[in-house]
Every structure is written in C-alpha cells, then in structure tokens.
C-alpha cells in the first residue's frame, strides 16, 4: 500500500527509511518494497509537486515504513535486482 502517512492504518506511526530528492526514484523504491511485500508511505513537500523544485530541501521525498518493517525494508533495498 502506497499512501500518505495520515491515511495509513492505525498503529505506531511510520518511520523514515530513506530520503531522496527525485519523485521517480521514490516511486521506484516504493515499487521495490511492494514487490518484497512491504507497505510503504511517501511523504513529500507540496512545493516540489506543484513547482517541481529540488532546491534547499524542496523536492524531498521521504519513504516511510512501519517500525516493524524497517530492518526488512533496509535489507530489501540493499539487494540487487
């Protein structure tokens, strides 16, 4: 499930897995996590979506996962495709 943090399921809040500055890269990471069976949540700055800026932190894309999935998610990202 790839959604906003606020609309995620009840339970402990998501934790930061990785931050990237390219929305395409964020979607690729989220897809890799989905293929490993890990739910992820994308948190991004609205300015980057509206204007496409990636200056001074604008464009930041945080990939969030459930706390219990953090270590498995890290391992999934380290694996070669």
Order of alpha helices (4+ residues) and beta strands (2+ residues): beta-beta-alpha-beta-alpha-beta-alpha
